[in-house]
Amino acid sequence: MGDHEAAPKGPFSVYADAVQRAVRTWWQAVSGVIAVSVGTALVELLRGADVLTWDFWVSVIRMALVAVIAATAAYWARFKKPPVEQ
């Protein structure tokens, strides 16, 4: 098919795997926060509300904190119980 070779498989690192899982979870959560924030802002604008209020930004910050908590939980869960190496 091509000139590509499979990446050499080195020793399995539980720490690296846990960090990789946490980063993937963080990106997914941040993407969700951005999507929900933009969607909420658009709905609020259509309703005639002001999206520059403190209450709106508090909800955005709250969602961002949930993203950080989710990534931290993913890290600890993966670090504590890594996948079985095959």
N, C-alpha and C positions, 0 to 999 in steps of 0.2 A: 504494500500500500504506500509506503513512504520510507523516508530515511530516518524516521523517528525510532528511538530505542526507549524501552521502559526505563524509568528512573531507577537508579540503584537503590535498593532497600537497605537502609542503615539500621542501626539499633533503634528499637521503639523507645521513644521518650514520652513518659506519662505527662511530664510538665509541658512539653511542646504541644502535645495533643490537646491538653486542657486549655492552653492559651489559644490555640487555633479555634477550638470550639467556642470559647468565650468571645473571641473577635467576631466570628461568624454570627453568633447570637446578638452581639452588640450592633453589628451592621443591620441585621434584620429588625431589631427593635428601634434603632434610630430611623430607619426607613419608614417604619410604621408611625413613629412620632411625627415625622415630617408630613407624611400623607394625611394623618388625622388633623394635624395643626392647620395645614393648608385647606383641607376640606371644611374644617370648623370656621376658619376665617372667611372662606367664601360664603358659607351659609349665613354667617353673622353679617357680612356685608350686604347680602341680598335682603336680609331682614331690616337693614338700616342701622344696625348697631355699630359701635365703634370697637375695632379690633385692637386699638392701642391702649385699652384699659388695663389696669393692674390685674383684674380678675382673669382676663384672657391669658396674660403672660404667666400668671401663677399656674394655670392649668397646663400650659406648655412646659413649664419647668417641672411640674409634677410628673408629666409623662416622660420627660427626659430622665428623671430620677428612677422611674420604673424601668427604663431601658438599662440603666447602670446596674440596678438590682438584679435584673434578669441575666445580664452578662456575668455578674459575680456568682449567681447561683449556678449558671451553666458551667463556669470554671470549676467550682468546688464539687459539683456533681460528677463532672468528667474526671477530675483529679482523684476523687475518692473511689470511683468505679470506672476505670478505663475499659475500652473495648478489648475483647480477647484478641490477642495477636495470632494471626494465622500463618 
